[in-house]
Amino acid sequence: MEGNRGISLEDHLKLWNHSAIRVLDIRRSRIGPEEKRASFRMPASGFLLIHQGCADIYIDERRHSVRGAYACHAGKGSLLDIVQVREAVQYDLIFYKAAPAPPHRKELAAILKKNSPFQSSYGFVPGYPLALYAKSEQMLGLWQAPSALDRFHVRALFHQLVYEMLRQVHEQGGTDVYRPDLVARAVRYLKDHYAEPLGLQELATVLEAGPRQLQRQFKKRHRVGPMEYLIGIRMDQARAMLTGTQATLREIAEATGYSDSYYFSRAFKKHYGISPLQCRRSCRISASGLSRNLIGEAAKLPYSDVDSANHYQYSSGGEWQVIKRTKSMLAVSLILSLALILGACSGGNGGARSNTNEGASPTSTASSTAAPGPAQAEQAGYPVTIKHLKDDIVLEQKPERIAVLDTKFVDQLIALQEQPAGSVTAAGSSEDFPEYLADQLADVKVLGTRDEPNLEAIVAMDPDLIIITGFQEKIYDSVSKIAPTIVLDFDEDWKDTLVTFGKIVGKEQAAADVLKAYQEKVSSLKEKLQAKMNGESIALLRPRDGGIRVHTPDHRTGAILYGDLGLIAPKAVTEVDDTAYQIALEALPGVGADHYFLLTDDMFKEEAEEYQKTETWQSLEPVKHNRIYNVDTTLWIAYYGPIAINMIVDQVGETLLGGH
């Protein structure tokens, strides 16, 4: 903080005289020696009047030693701590809001900017404490009365209280007045609230500063802006949780301020260069690589009161869920045990092994002298090593019964003219499996949903290989006991995933052919779209959860539209550092696109239809010119595989080039 000796009484009086003052709240409280501390952030500017007690008070980490009566002032957003309570402290808090009443001269604006009395912090031992006590006692009594006249009286008494405080300070020859250290307060706030949704504007509002002022001062001191600094805090905390807890990616994402685990994973990989699960895996393999500071940080995560409540609710809910699932998990354990016994009795002739497991059974070479037939020719590429997020796995032969726990993997296999023996279903659709693949699927077992796979169903289908994503890491230990399990990065580019599937099923050349055909298609279409669209912009909308989600170029479908096909996103969409953001219907005109792709599904169909009946929707220029194009959410969002993506590309081409 910047300090300067003495209060310029003349300057302060000018501002107090030319400001509109409103008393917001008056509180009386007490803290005894048995209590460790009282700590809170000032919701508004205010006076702290201590009538008796012995303790230390910190205002934004500046110490005030209290022995008896004491008076303080702190600005909105300041952190107030009452600690080391040796004798019970009785105090009043009087919150107020002040704003210079227009019109005001440049002189007043300059004083306000240089040393605002409403944001400054200071403290002193009053020479006449009873005078201050009498005013606050009278104000408190009137504040608790319901009469509007009494409240008006409080406002008059507040001016008298301010006068009495300034008079006593002036008679003492002044006191140290500290301008709040904006950057230090910002850092403290970010560390305390990193788990909450927070933007530059919200942070600036809390700290009573302008966004540009905050950005400039913060970057000058830390060489990065406050939002970049916030990302660093979140990533450090996420890394500590990954290495020090068993929390899932979704839980860690939510605990560090990300509502979308997909975006969290992208942000983590961008920050550290590896995915969250790769970080967890590498740290477990080499525990000595963890720094002592990191382990210490994991044990001292600074949760706010709100965070603590959330964790309490989660813990309670977690215990209830464990009790609720005990019987079903016991049944699964029995089934798993039986499967393992049967597997042992079968002689161990499995199709895969981990690099850390025992070698293949000697019986696997028993028929090696037979003449090679079509089936043996297909096995020529094996054994093959598949690198994934857990221990590398060696496939001794082509797996015949593959269970996939993400619907996009169904698409990947069909693209290679293969199919899974079992798969989970996708949310947002009334069908078990993608409609566009229905005629190519035969006797595929339903294995629950991506969020809640059915372990009993997986055991029953008797797979020889299971493929999951990091999204389901929490069930890895269970499913890996059923069959060898491959864990792929949930956020991995579909092209890289296709290459991996090519290795798994022995069709690497087929995978390469699919990728080549896709690249040729989008390159040709990109040129045609650029010529036709002539700089017009397109946005991707999804009505849901009482609002409208706008997908950005960072979203995986947005990457197809804006990256592969070269379409132009509206300026407002490109300025958002996230895969998507939620807006109210009333804010939709602010997106400002010339065309909209409207994502709809069974889950939010009625909500989308209601939006389209509103005056706001009907007033959009793209609506008036028939430039709203309905597309299927499940196809465009859930089925992130080569067939679905080719269909998206085809739909875009047909819509924008051939008419809709």
Secondary structure, 3 states (H helix, E strand, C coil): CEEEECCCHHHHHHHHHCEEEEEEEEEEEEECCCCCEEEEECCCEEEEEEEEEEEEEEECCEEEEEECCEEEEECCCCEEEEEEEEEEEEEEEEEEEEEECCCCCHHHHHHHHHHCCCCCEEEECCCCHHHHHHHHHHHHHHHCCCCHHHHHHHHHHHHHHHHHHHHHHHHCCCCEEEECCHHHHHHHHHHHHCCCCCCHHHHHHHCCCCHHHHHHHHHHHHCCCHHHHHHHHHHHHHHHHHHHCCCCHHHHHHHCCCCCHHHHHHHHHHHHCCCHHHHHHHHHHCHHHCCHHHHHHHHCCCCCHHHHHHHHHHHHHHHHHHHHHHHHHHHHHHHHHHHHHHHHHCCCCCCEEECCCCCCCHHHHCCCCCCCCHHHHHHHHCCEEECCCCCCEEECCCCCCEEECCHHHHHHHHHCCCCCCEEEECCCCCCCCCHHHHHHCCCCEEEEECCCECHHHHHHHCCCEEEEEHHHHHHHHHHCCCCCEEEECCCCCHHHHHHHHHHHCCCHHHHHHHHHHHHHHHHHHHHHHHHHHCCCEEEEEEEECCEEEEECCCCHHHHHHHHHCCCECCHHHHCCCCCEEEECHHHHHHHCCCEEEEEECCCCHHHHHHHCCCHHHHCCHHHHCCCEEEEEHHHHHHCCCHHHHHHHHHHHHHHHHHCC
